[in-house]
Amino acid sequence: GLASYLTGWSSPDVLQRGAASGAFFETFVISEIIKSYYNAGVLQLPLYYYRDKDGNEIDLLVYQNMTLYPIEIKKHSSPRRDDVKSFALLDKFTGVERGEGCVLSLYENALPLGEKETAIPLSYL
């Protein structure tokens, strides 16, 4: 809300179609995930962000039991295998495993994207 006020984007239509709509969407999804942890009484959040020197990034990493679970957040409604290509970067880390990952998007159904990756609708949150 504060970011939309400060940018002058005060209507839902502008937020949905504006240049930063993807960033607003990512922020909304991550805040919902954080709230779910807090509502469950978890105060030490196992959530991280990954970006390397080459600009590769993963929107959200959930770290549990020496396993990293990657999550990519996409505003579009057509998840693709290409959306999870950066997940393979986690395989180079020693001492942790890469768990199943997902793309959270506006797609209406769960859809397998690979051996360990699934597209998950936002409504599952």
Disulfide bonds with the S-S distance in Angstrom:
none
